[in-house]
Structures are given as structure tokens and as C-alpha cells.
């Protein structure tokens, strides 16, 4: 809960549990609570989880003030039942708090910008219209932040994205409306930092029904250490996409069969991931143009000789496909990589770039799954592997920011039992050291230690 959200129930509980006779200052606490509520609504912003407290506070304030003035013979309402009611009212905002994206540990401050890209050389195959492929990207980068730079939200158009995400994870559509209130330690369109060398680039590809901001915490950590991180919003494969002109492109369920045993599953899925790999290759073309354009804010800031990519789930398969078909990719990391959409050629021939793979316990324990069988076919042909690990106590979404949504995320099926802060520590450690090693040429104690740094790590290959 945010500071003012905590203050409101504290004031009410103090009033309710204070034994009679209450001194005047105590009898005024509900009125103070009402004032704090009004300030909270103006400063921190409304969210539905606080509605029981919004209702209780004025009622208690009216009751206490009428007793002070003698205008009413209201009896004390500081009963055990009322205290329980306040506790229940406080539980909602506590169990569904405003998520907090951890502050990154690197030396750079961070800027972020959002762009729409259109690839006229490719048709959009999922809209049903005769149009070119277009998609959104979000960039996080080392920045020179000024006093007038505005803090960035976790997600733009949250009023559209939040209901779509909630519906996808089987929650009521209004359940995540408070995500519109989340800010991150990054600044909108801040100037790119001045440095002696251009910055290496890392792409992020989300999973099926994911979105480009779902791994913002990792992007911030990498950007704070001198990388430019670019997340692609894969139109019609994402949970939804909102374009600057107001067009909304929802997820197209026909792009990936719902049933894994569909006889055409691989054929349909490979078309999808080939489109995603095409997004990444076109993005590289666009970055080359930006890097050469003096009027562009990224002019000569992009090191196009050092490009890495990582992805989650279907996006993990997407970056494998991208790096297996585009030699401009120099390093690839997969988080629970979904292999069924990867082309038969890449599975058979592997990839030559340095690569590393992380699996959640929820995925690596399914030893006989079709996905794991395909990964086992692919892995022997991988040319320069940094290894394959599993993280005990984790589930599929532990690799994203989604477990930050609530302390009851394990009960909502969004994460495994391993503490979220610990998961973040482990994943970020491997993510940072892999890309620092492969793109910056730095030595890595973590990878040379045979994965003994964290007891939760299981070496799979």
C-alpha cells in the first residue's frame, strides 16, 4: 500500500480501539482520516480496492463529529465487528497493492520511448485486412535525466491493457485497473546519455498473450548497466496492442491453436514465430537508419555490431528463430523457450551464437512434454552454449513482472513458491552476466562457477 493508503486505516483503527472516554484528539481522528482520504484521491489516485475504506471513513467521521457537537445520540461504534470491518476493508488494497518495479542497480539513469514501426515489405497476415505489418516497440536506454523529465508509467494505455491482462489470467476485467497508477524508475523521452562508445542493443520478445512491458524490471536493470533494451509488441500475438492513432489490435486466437494436440499446431505456430522473427529483423534495419540520421535522438548511439536478444515462452522460441536466421544477432537467451513454433531447420541445425537457457521448475519437470523433447533435439546442435539451468520453486510467469501484482500471486497461479525478490535476484544475475560476457567481453564468475552461486539452481545441461 502507498503511504496515504496506510495512514487512512491506521487513523480509523486507532479511533475504534481507543477505550472510552476518548480524548478530543482521538475523537477527531476519523475527520483527519477523511481529510487524508481527500488528499490521497488527489495525490495518489483512486483505485477500486480502497472503496470499502472510502465508504467507512466519512461514516465514521460524521458519527464522531456529531457526538462531539451533541447533535446526535450516536452510540460508540468501536466494536469488535467494526474493527473487523476495517480490517477487511484494509485487506483488499494490501493484497492487491500498487506494484513496485525494483530500482535497478547500475550507474545509469534511464529513459524510455515508444515508437510505431511499419514494414511495407511484409503483409499483416492476422488482421484480415490488406495492409502492411506494423507493430509497437518500447525502448529503455541510458539517459541524461533533467529536472523537468516526467516519470514513465509501467504501461501506456493501462486502461485498455489492464482489463485485457486480467481477463487473460481469469480475473474480473476491473481487477487490475490500479496498474494505471504504477510508475517506474525511468523518464519519458529523456536525452540519451553521452558516452565514449555506442551502446550495445538487446531485444526482448514477449510470449503468447504477453506484452512489451511485461519484463520491465529486467529491461531497467540492463539499461542501467549501459545496454539499450528494445521490447517488441508483436501485434495480434500480444494480449492487445494500441497504436498512436487509437487503433486497437486485440489478440487473434486463430494465430496459435488453443489445443496443443491440434494436428496443424506446428505449421500454424511456425507462421506466427516467423512473423515475430521478421519483426526483429526489420527493427534492426530501422535501427541502422536511425543510427545514421543526424536528426534522430539515437544518432551514432547504437552499436549494431553487438546485438543480443532474449525472450519468454513463445518469445523465447521467437528469439531462437530470429538468431537462427539473422546473423546480425550475436547472443540469445531463452526463458522457458517454447520450441514448437521454431522451424524444423533451426531445430535440426541449432544456432551458432552464444546462447543460454533458463527453465522454471514448472516447465523442466515436464520431461516428456513435446516442448522439452523438441528442445532436446535442438540443443546438441547449439554451437556455443553457456548451459541450461532450472530454477526450483518457480513457475512460467516467474520470469516476468506479473508476480509483482500481488503478495498472493502464488495463489493466483502467477508464480511458484520461491520468494519473488529471490527470483528477481537470480534471473537478473544470469541475464546481466550473460549479456555482459557475450556483448561486452567481460569475464563472468557466475558462469565459470558451474552454477553453484544459487542453491535454487539445477544444472540441466
N, C-alpha and C positions, 0 to 999 in steps of 0.2 A: 504493500500500500504506500501511497505517496504521503508526504508529511502532513498536509492538512486533512487528508482522509483518516489518518491515525488520530489526529487531535480531536475530531468530532466525537467518536465513540468513547474516547478517554474522558472527555468532559461529561458526557451523559452517564457513564458508569460511575464516576465519582459522585455525581448528584444522587444517583439511585441507591448506592450502597451506604451513603452517609446516614448515620443514625440520627433520629430526632432528639433534640431540636437542631435543625440545620442553621448555621450562621448565615447571615445575609449573603456573603460572598458565594457560599455554596448554592444557595437558592437561585443565584443569578447564573450559575453555570450553564443551564440549558439555553438561556438567552445568549450567552457567549458562544455556545455551540451553534446557534442559528446564525450569528454573525460570521463565524468561521465557515459555515456552510456556504453562505453567500460569496465569501472571498474565494473559497475552493471552486465554486462554479465558474467564477470569473477568471481565476488564475490557472487552475489545474484542468478544469473542464469536466463536464457531466459524463457519467457512464452509468449504464443501467444497473450494474451490480450494487450501486450505492442507493438505489431507490428506497429500500426499507428505511435507511437512515435519513434520507431526505424527508420521509413522511413522519418518522418518530421525532425528529429534532424540533420542528415547530409545535407539535402537540405538547411535548414536554415543556417547551419554552412558554407557551400560553398557560399551561397548568401552573407552573411555578410563579409566573408573574401575577396571575390572578390571585394566588394565595398571598403573595406579598402585599398586594393592594387591598386585599379583603373583599374583592369584587365577587368572589365565589367561595363556596364552601367545599372546594375540591379536596378530597382526602389524599393522603400521601399515596403515591403510586410506585414507591420504591419497594416493590415486592419482588420475590424471587422470580415470579413469572415474567415481570417486566425486564429484569436483568437478563433472563434467558432470551427474551425477545431481542434485546440489544445485541446479545452475543451472536444470535442467528443473523441479525442484520449486518453485523461486522464480518461474519464468516464469508459472505459472498465476495466482497472486494478483496478479502485476504486470499481466498482460494483461486480467484481469477484476477490477479494483480495486473498493473501495467507492466509488461515485460521490460526488463532492463538488459540491453545488449552490453556485454562487458567491455570496459575500456581496453583498447589494445596496448601492448607493452613496448612497441617500437618507438624510435625517436621522432618520427614524422607526425605532424598533424595531417588530417585527412580531408580531402574534398570529394564531392560526388556530383556527377552529372548524368542526365538521362537523355538518350537520343533515339530517334526513329530512323531505321535504315530500310531502303528499298532496293532489292536486287532485281533489276529489269531483265536479267538473263535467265531467271527461273520463274516458272509459273507457280502460283499458290494452288496447291492440289487439295486443300481441305476446306476452302471457303464455299465452294460451289459456284464461284464467280470467275469470270475471265479477267484475272488481274495478276500483277507481279507479286512475288514473295516479299512481304515486309514484316519486320519484327522490331522489337524494342531492346535496347541494351541499357544497363546501368554501369557506370564506371566509378570505382573508388581509387583514389590516387594520392600520392604525397603532395601536400599543399602548403602554400604560404597563406595562412588564415589571417584575415583582417578583422578589426573590431566590429565592422558592420556586416560581416558574413552571417547568414542565417543558418541555424541548426537544421539538419535534414531530418525528415521523418524516416521511420523504418521502411515504410512502403508508401508510395504515392497512390492516390486514388483508393485509400484504405476502405472507404465506404462501399466500394464496389468489390474489392478483393476480399475483405473480411467475411462477408456473407458467403462468398464462393468457397473460401477455405473451410469455414465452419460446416457448410453443407457436405463438403467432400469427406470430412472426418466424422460425419454422422452426429453433428451437434446442431442445435437450433440455429437458424440463419443469423439471428441477432446476437449470438453468444459471444462473438469476438469483435463486436463493434468498438470496444475500447482500444483496439490496435491502432486506431487513428490517432491516438494520443502518444504513441511511442516515438521518442526522438533518439537518434543515435549520435555517438561522438564523431560526427562528420559534418561538413559545412557545404551548403548548396553552391555549386559553381564557383568555388574558391579558386584562386590562381594556382596553377601547377607549380610545385616547388622548383626552385633553382638548384641545379646540381651539376657536378663536373661531368657526369655521364648521363646518357639517356637511360630511362628506367626499363627493366625487363617487364614483360607482359604475361599475365596469367588469365586464361579464360575459365569461366565456371559455367557448367551446363546442369540445369536442374533436372529432376525426374518427371515422370508422367504425372500430370496434375500438380506439378510444383510451380514455382515462380522465381523470378530472378533474385529477389531479396531474401530467399529462404535461408541462405548461408551468409548473411551479412556479417556476423561476428567473425567468421574466418576471413572474409574479404578485408575487413578493417584491420585485422592483425597483420595480414600480408602487406596491405598498403602502408601501414605504419612502419614497416621494415624496408620500404623502398621499391615495392612492386606496384605496377598498375594492374588492377584486377577488373575484369570486364565480365559481367554476368549477362547471358543472353536469355531473353524471354522468348521461348520457342512457341510462336503463335499456333494456336489450336491444339498444341500439346500441353501448354501451361493450363493452370486451373481457370484462368481467364486472362485476357490481355486488353488493356485500354490504350488506345492511340491518342495522340495530342488533339486530333480533330474530333474526339468524342466517340469514335467508333469502338465498339466493344466486340471482341472476338472470343467467345467462350470456348472451353474445351470441346473438341469434337470427338465424341466417344467412338466413332467409327474408325478413327485413326489408329486405334490399338484394340484388338479384340478383347472383350471383357473376360472371356473364358480362355484359360491357358491351354486347354486341350483342343481349341479350335484347330482344325486341320490346316488352315491357311495362316496360322498365327505368325510364323517366322516370315513368311512372304510379306504380310501386311506390316509387321513391325520393322522390317528392314527398309521399307519405303520411308517410314517415319524417321528413323535414325539417319538415313541417308540425307533427308531434308535438313535435319539438325546439323549434321556434319557440313552440309553446304552453307548453313548459316555462319558457321565458324570460319570457313574458308573465305566467304565473302567479307566477313568482318575484318579479316587480315588484309584483304585488298583495300578496304576502306581506310584502315589504319595507315597503310602505306601512303595513300593520298593525303591524309591529314598530316602525316609527318613531314610531307614535302610542301605543304601550303603555309606560307608565312602568316596568313590571316587566321590560321587555326590555333586555338589555345594549346594544342599538343604538338605544335611545330617543333621538330627535332627533339622531342621529349621521349619518343618511343624507340626502344631498342628492338627492332624487328628481327634481329638475329638470335634473340633469346625469348622465345615464346613457349610457354607451358600451358597445360590445360588440366583441369580436374572436374569431375562430375559425380553426381549422386544418382544411383539407381539407373533409370533409363538414360539419364545424362552421363552416367559412368560408361555405359555402352557407347553413348554418343561421342565422348572424347576418345575412346579407343578407336572407333571408326574414323574419326577425324584425323588422328595421328597415324593411323594405318594407311591413309590415303593422301595426306598432305605433308610432305617432308619439312615444311616450314615449322611444324610442331617439333619442339626439341625435348619435351618431357611430359609425361602423362601420369596422373594419379586417379585411381578409381575407388569410390566409396560405395560398397555394396554394388559393384558394377553389374548391370543387367545385360547378360550376354546374348539373349535370344534375338535381339534386333541387330546384332553385329553381323556383317556379311560373312558368308562362308569362306570367302577368300582371306579375310583378315583373321578369322578363327584358325584357318589352316596355316597361314604364313606368319602369324604373330605380328609384332611390331618391333622395330629396331631401336626406337628411342628408349632412354632410361625410363623405367616405369615402376610404380609401387601400388599395392592394392591393400585396402583395409576392408574387413568384413565385420559386421555386427554378429553377435552370438546368435541372434535370431535367424541370420542367413547361413552362417557357416555350419550350424548344427544340422541343416537340411542337406546332408551329404548326398542323398540320392535325388535331389531336385534336378530338373532339367537344366536349370541355370548353372548349378555347380558342375554338372557333367560337361557342359559346354566350356566353362572356364578351365576345367582340367584338360580339355582338348587344346585349348588356346595356349595355355601357359608354357608348355615345353618349347614352343616356337618363339617365345619372347626373348629378344636378343640381349637386353641389358636390364635385368630385373633387380630392384632393390629389395625384393622379397614380398611375402604375403602374410598379413597378420590378421588375427581376430581379436576383438575386444570383449572380454567377458562382461556380462551384466548389461549388455546393450541390445537395442532393437534398431530396426531400419531407420527410423526418424531421428535417432540419436546423432546422426551426422549433420543435422540441420539445426536451425534456431527454434524449431517448433517446440522442443521440450521446455523452452523458457516461458511458454504460455501460462503455465500453472504449476504449483507445487504438487498437484495431483495428476501431473502429466502421465506417470506410470499407470494410474487407474483409468486414464482416458485412452490408453493404448498408444501414446505418443513417444514413449521411451521405455527403456529397460530399468531395472532396479539400481544400476550404478548411478551414484550422485552426478547430477548434471554438470556441476563445476569440475568434477574429476574427468568426466567425458571430454569437456571442452579443453582441459589441460592436455590430455593425451592426444586428441585429434590435432590440436593446433601445433603441438610439439613436432609430430611427424610431418604435418603439412608444411610448416615453415622450414624445417631442416631438409626435407626432400627438395624443395624448390631452391633453397639457398645453395644446396650442394650441386644440383644439376644446372641451374641457370646462372649462379654466381661463382661456382667453382670453390666453394668453401668446404672445409673438412667437416665431417659430422660425427661427433661422438655417439649420437643416438643410433645411427645405422651401423657403426662399427662395433657397437656393444651387443650384437646378436639379440636385440630386442629384450634386454634384461632390465631396462630402466623402469619399467612399469610392471608390477606383478599381475595386472589385469590382462597383459598382452599374451596371446598364444601365437607362437610361430606356426603358421600353417604350411608354408613352403619356403 
